[in-house]
Amino acid sequence: MSVTFDEIEIGTKLPTWSRKTSFAEWNRYAAVNEEFVPFHMDDEAGRRAGNEQGAFGMGNLRYAYIVNALHDWIGDEGRVQEVGCQYRAINQKDDVLTVVGEVTEKNTIDGKNVVRLDVNVVNSNGEPTCPGHAVIEL
C-alpha cells in the first residue's frame, strides 16, 4: 500500500501495523545489530535490571517498527526524512506492539511535498511506549 500527497489530510491516521515480540523477534534483531545484551535475552538478567517480568525488548526495535510502518504506508516513491522518539515504557515479552500515527502538518517546501506525523508504539493494553514524530517526503 502506498499513499499519495493529495490523499493525505491533517488528521490522516497511519494504517494498522502490528508485531508480536518475544525472544524469537528479539534474537533476530540482536543478530542483525549485534545487540545481544543480557537483559534482552535472559529473564534473570531482566529482573536484575529492574523488570519484574524478566527480559524485555529493545528500544531500537520499536524505532525500526516505526520506520517499517512508514515505509509500508508511503511505498517506494516516498522517503522517510526524519524519525525521532523516546522510550517511555518497557516492551514486555509476548507483547503485541502497534505503530500508530497521525498527520499533523502537510506542506510543499522548495517544491517537495512534506508531511509531518506524531507517532507512537502502543502495547497490547493500548498504552503508549514510544512517543515521537516523523517527517516524510512524497
Disulfide bonds with the S-S distance in Angstrom:
none
